[in-house]
């Protein structure tokens, strides 16, 4: 019971912000960092560690 009370006290002391402000902050962060995001801009084939490696074919 003491652990539960301590956990609730810690959670009650957390500073909270409105959801709208959190969304605005998240959108601002995403827009500022989208140029460096490989999911948005893509990855060059030479830097891709998951590219298909073609092996030697000896005929």
C-alpha positions, -999 to 999 in steps of 0.1 A, spaced: 0 0 0 29 24 8 44 18 -27 11 27 -43 7 58 -22 43 69 -31 37 62 -68 5 83 -67 22 112 -50 50 112 -76 24 112 -104 5 140 -88 36 162 -87 43 158 -125 39 191 -143 12 187 -170 6 207 -201 -26 209 -222 -29 184 -251 -32 211 -276 2 226 -265 18 191 -266 4 186 -301 18 219 -313 52 212 -298 53 178 -315 43 192 -348 69 219 -346 96 194 -337 86 171 -366 86 200 -391 120 212 -379 136 177 -382 118 163 -413 148 170 -436 170 146 -415 143 119 -412 150 90 -435 114 78 -433 104 111 -450 132 118 -474 144 82 -481 178 67 -479 205 66 -506 211 31 -519 248 32 -509 239 40 -472 212 14 -470 224 -15 -447 194 -36 -459 200 -35 -496 201 -67 -516 237 -79 -519 243 -95 -552 267 -124 -550 291 -136 -576 277 -159 -602 303 -181 -618 291 -198 -649 
